[in-house]
Amino acid sequence: MWKDKLDTLERIAKGLYSIHKNGLVHRDFHCGLCRPANVKSFQDECKQVYGVLPYVAPEVLRGKEYTQESDIYAFGIIAYEVCTGLPPYHDIAHDKILAISICQGLRPKSNYKIPQLILDIIKQCWDADPLKRPKAEELHDLLGDLEDDFINDNEAKKQAEEADKINEKFTSTSLPYNGTTLSYTTNPQAVYTSRILDFKNLPEPKNAVDNKDDDNSIGGYSESIEAIDFTNLNLGSRTNQKYEEF
């Protein structure tokens, strides 16, 4: 199972590397119908952030340009989704509170166990500092080597077996499992189509402490969001907040 997931991620990384080696940026990289990289970005025309919130890097949410590094951040979120079978932040609203939380270090979390060797790569991709994220070529090479390790390396195989045992218990006692994918409920305010993301006064991006831990802690929504001090942030009126969808 993990070999298949790594193969999928390696092929995605290879495609991203093909884009980056030609000096291009994807800009709208997510699971779904992604906009082709050679189409002029709507963001270029209106100077606003355009994308699917869970996949947009925190620095871009704050108004910086899309870069190859922001594509790598999106790859990390995609890798989480491929590994767990769960869309990122599927059970909470995709609103300004989530955007603030992402800037303050929130990342997707699930009790679904991911082998540490894979998790380490994912966490590198979604580091708050763009310069600490790996390059697409490096990602492709790392994933290719890791795919071999899960066949030949005892430590990698041990991690995969441990993850499978934990996940078997998790799926039997928590989320319904049909043998292929997890069943889950999506929050009605979770939006997985590209749109304008016009969030003002977002905090400076940083990593959460638990994102650096050597375990499977890919964050908790409620605990992380409750820990944020919103008193000095201008959230605006939720009732007046409008999003344009395309």
C-alpha positions as a printed NumPy array, in Angstrom:
array([[  0.   ,   0.   ,   0.   ],
       [  2.665,   2.512,   0.991],
       [  4.727,   1.647,  -2.068],
       [  1.724,   2.539,  -4.242],
       [  1.251,   5.83 ,  -2.421],
       [  4.941,   6.66 ,  -2.789],
       [  4.758,   5.823,  -6.479],
       [  1.853,   8.26 ,  -6.851],
       [  3.74 ,  10.999,  -5.002],
       [  6.905,  10.369,  -7.   ],
       [  4.998,  10.796, -10.265],
       [  3.383,  14.011,  -9.013],
       [  6.806,  15.3  ,  -7.949],
       [  8.213,  14.405, -11.366],
       [  5.502,  16.449, -13.06 ],
       [  6.136,  19.38 , -10.742],
       [  9.868,  19.159, -11.421],
       [  9.164,  19.315, -15.157],
       [  7.312,  22.577, -14.578],
       [  9.945,  24.069, -12.287],
       [ 12.986,  23.175, -14.399],
       [ 11.471,  25.312, -17.164],
       [ 11.3  ,  28.27 , -14.804],
       [  7.523,  28.049, -14.381],
       [  5.275,  28.118, -11.319],
       [  2.032,  26.138, -11.167],
       [  0.26 ,  28.541,  -8.741],
       [ -2.927,  26.477,  -8.313],
       [ -1.549,  23.091,  -7.289],
       [ -4.112,  20.898,  -5.527],
       [ -6.019,  17.622,  -5.708],
       [ -8.711,  18.233,  -8.285],
       [ -8.925,  20.092, -11.55 ],
       [ -5.74 ,  22.166, -11.469],
       [ -5.271,  25.097, -13.797],
       [ -2.564,  24.406, -16.441],
       [  0.725,  26.1  , -15.628],
       [  0.962,  27.948, -18.957],
       [ -2.391,  29.711, -18.58 ],
       [ -2.087,  33.309, -17.422],
       [ -3.042,  33.492, -13.775],
       [ -6.139,  35.362, -12.716],
       [ -3.979,  36.622,  -9.872],
       [ -1.728,  38.411, -12.364],
       [ -4.713,  40.379, -13.614],
       [ -6.446,  41.295, -10.372],
       [ -3.449,  41.209,  -7.994],
       [ -5.359,  39.042,  -5.534],
       [ -4.686,  35.577,  -4.157],
       [ -6.535,  32.898,  -6.117],
       [ -6.581,  29.241,  -5.181],
       [ -7.905,  26.545,  -2.844],
       [ -7.257,  27.722,   0.722],
       [ -5.857,  24.497,   2.254],
       [ -3.191,  24.266,  -0.484],
       [ -2.092,  27.917,  -0.496],
       [  1.204,  28.65 ,   1.268],
       [  0.976,  31.041,   4.237],
       [  3.262,  33.627,   2.65 ],
       [  0.965,  33.729,  -0.395],
       [ -2.08 ,  34.163,   1.842],
       [ -0.334,  37.276,   3.165],
       [ -0.067,  38.699,  -0.336],
       [  3.329,  37.542,  -1.575],
       [  3.738,  36.189,  -5.094],
       [  3.304,  32.527,  -5.904],
       [  6.725,  30.878,  -6.228],
       [  8.146,  27.438,  -6.833],
       [  8.476,  27.215,  -3.05 ],
       [  4.723,  27.788,  -2.644],
       [  4.147,  24.946,  -5.118],
       [  6.236,  22.733,  -2.829],
       [  4.04 ,  23.712,   0.129],
       [  1.001,  22.624,  -1.881],
       [  2.753,  19.348,  -2.694],
       [  3.111,  18.702,   1.04 ],
       [ -0.633,  19.129,   1.51 ],
       [ -1.307,  16.866,  -1.475],
       [  1.051,  14.263,   0.016],
       [ -0.924,  14.358,   3.265],
       [ -4.125,  13.754,   1.301],
       [ -2.621,  10.885,  -0.704],
       [ -1.309,   9.225,   2.463],
       [ -4.43 ,   9.578,   4.612],
       [ -7.209,   9.611,   2.022],
       [ -8.631,  12.678,   3.774],
       [ -8.946,  16.14 ,   2.194],
       [ -7.097,  18.755,   4.277],
       [ -9.273,  20.518,   6.87 ],
       [-12.343,  18.668,   5.632],
       [-14.262,  19.085,   8.892],
       [-13.854,  22.823,   9.48 ],
       [-14.852,  25.998,   7.632],
       [-12.402,  27.359,   5.062],
       [-12.597,  30.953,   6.222],
       [-10.382,  33.707,   7.596],
       [-10.005,  31.926,  10.92 ],
       [ -8.445,  28.989,   9.084],
       [ -6.198,  31.35 ,   7.096],
       [ -4.982,  32.931,  10.341],
       [ -4.449,  29.507,  11.875],
       [ -2.391,  28.354,   8.883],
       [ -0.165,  31.427,   9.186],
       [  0.271,  30.648,  12.877],
       [  1.424,  27.11 ,  12.143],
       [ -1.689,  24.964,  11.807],
       [ -1.297,  22.071,   9.39 ],
       [ -3.642,  19.18 ,   8.52 ],
       [ -4.014,  16.525,  11.191],
       [ -5.383,  13.025,  11.293],
       [ -5.087,  10.073,  13.634],
       [ -4.248,   8.074,  10.522],
       [ -0.63 ,   6.986,  10.954],
       [  1.943,   7.997,   8.343],
       [  5.398,   6.344,   8.452],
       [  7.897,   8.801,   9.927],
       [ 10.178,   8.719,   6.864],
       [  7.302,   9.979,   4.721],
       [  6.037,  12.376,   7.38 ],
       [  9.455,  14.035,   7.609],
       [  9.306,  14.881,   3.898],
       [  5.765,  16.236,   4.203],
       [  6.739,  18.493,   7.101],
       [  9.728,  19.841,   5.165],
       [  7.391,  20.782,   2.327],
       [  5.022,  22.797,   4.471],
       [  7.657,  24.596,   6.539],
       [  6.617,  28.208,   7.172],
       [  9.981,  29.353,   5.788],
       [  9.912,  28.921,   1.984],
       [ 13.701,  28.629,   1.875],
       [ 13.599,  25.509,   4.055],
       [ 11.334,  23.61 ,   1.677],
       [ 12.974,  21.072,  -0.66 ],
       [ 13.217,  21.616,  -4.401],
       [ 11.012,  19.587,  -6.748],
       [ 14.006,  17.654,  -8.103],
       [ 15.094,  16.788,  -4.573],
       [ 11.555,  15.683,  -3.74 ],
       [ 11.433,  13.4  ,  -6.75 ],
       [ 14.774,  11.817,  -5.822],
       [ 13.855,  11.448,  -2.135],
       [ 10.561,   9.765,  -2.921],
       [ 12.181,   7.432,  -5.446],
       [ 14.804,   6.372,  -2.918],
       [ 12.145,   5.978,  -0.245],
       [ 10.048,   3.782,  -2.509],
       [ 13.035,   1.432,  -2.823],
       [ 13.621,   1.582,   0.938],
       [ 10.097,   0.397,   1.676],
       [ 10.998,  -2.762,  -0.232],
       [ 14.593,  -3.339,   0.857],
       [ 15.233,  -1.383,   4.08 ],
       [ 14.264,  -2.967,   7.392],
       [ 13.574,   0.338,   9.176],
       [ 11.307,   1.606,   6.407],
       [  9.432,  -1.702,   6.247],
       [  9.063,  -1.662,  10.032],
       [  7.559,   1.829,   9.932],
       [  5.13 ,   0.795,   7.196],
       [  4.026,  -2.304,   9.109],
       [  3.534,  -0.324,  12.336],
       [  1.522,   2.316,  10.487],
       [ -0.682,  -0.343,   8.905],
       [ -1.411,  -1.952,  12.28 ],
       [ -2.358,   1.385,  13.846],
       [ -4.484,   2.366,  10.873],
       [ -6.304,  -0.952,  10.874],
       [ -7.373,  -0.303,  14.47 ],
       [ -8.166,   3.342,  13.693],
       [-10.403,   2.549,  10.744],
       [-12.223,  -0.194,  12.638],
       [-13.083,   2.067,  15.59 ],
       [-13.326,   5.554,  14.063],
       [-13.988,   6.45 ,  10.442],
       [-15.866,   3.949,   8.257],
       [-13.61 ,   2.124,   5.817],
       [-14.743,   0.349,   2.654],
       [-11.42 ,  -1.352,   1.924],
       [-10.135,   1.387,  -0.357],
       [-10.873,   4.804,   1.122],
       [-12.033,   6.322,   4.386],
       [-15.552,   7.684,   4.613],
       [-15.799,  11.144,   6.14 ],
       [-18.12 ,  14.115,   6.519],
       [-17.185,  17.421,   4.906],
       [-18.034,  20.716,   6.582],
       [-20.498,  22.655,   4.377],
       [-18.117,  25.638,   4.499],
       [-15.112,  23.617,   3.322],
       [-14.416,  24.78 ,  -0.249],
       [-12.208,  22.758,  -2.612],
       [-12.612,  24.89 ,  -5.737],
       [-10.333,  27.786,  -6.656],
       [-11.567,  31.232,  -5.659],
       [-10.328,  34.659,  -4.626],
       [ -8.879,  34.549,  -1.099],
       [ -8.93 ,  38.148,   0.079],
       [ -7.834,  37.979,   3.712],
       [ -6.438,  41.114,   5.351],
       [ -4.06 ,  41.554,   8.293],
       [ -2.873,  37.971,   8.51 ],
       [ -0.045,  37.27 ,  10.995],
       [  3.54 ,  36.55 ,  10.007],
       [  3.908,  32.862,   9.079],
       [  5.542,  30.61 ,  11.655],
       [  5.82 ,  26.93 ,  12.454],
       [  3.802,  25.468,  15.298],
       [  5.847,  23.665,  17.934],
       [  4.048,  20.349,  17.381],
       [  4.884,  20.384,  13.674],
       [  8.532,  19.817,  14.581],
       [  7.918,  16.905,  16.941],
       [  9.291,  13.507,  15.944],
       [  5.91 ,  11.795,  15.787],
       [  2.771,  11.673,  13.726],
       [  1.408,  14.982,  15.038],
       [ -0.024,  16.589,  11.939],
       [ -1.904,  19.041,  14.124],
       [ -5.344,  19.206,  15.759],
       [ -7.829,  21.71 ,  14.489],
       [ -9.691,  22.711,  17.63 ],
       [ -6.734,  22.774,  20.009],
       [ -4.558,  24.764,  17.623],
       [ -7.292,  27.239,  16.732],
       [ -8.362,  27.754,  20.335],
       [ -4.763,  28.6  ,  21.248],
       [ -4.684,  31.557,  18.856],
       [ -5.135,  35.057,  20.238],
       [ -7.607,  36.762,  17.911],
       [ -8.   ,  39.9  ,  20.028],
       [ -5.462,  41.913,  18.044],
       [ -6.544,  40.669,  14.644],
       [ -9.115,  42.385,  12.463],
       [-11.358,  39.55 ,  11.365],
       [-13.988,  41.844,   9.92 ],
       [-17.65 ,  40.974,   9.927],
       [-18.276,  37.325,   9.167],
       [-21.729,  38.199,   7.897],
       [-20.348,  40.719,   5.447],
       [-17.489,  38.545,   4.262],
       [-17.937,  37.656,   0.594],
       [-16.011,  35.295,  -1.624],
       [-16.111,  35.171,  -5.369],
       [-16.126,  31.61 ,  -6.663],
       [-15.189,  30.399, -10.094]])
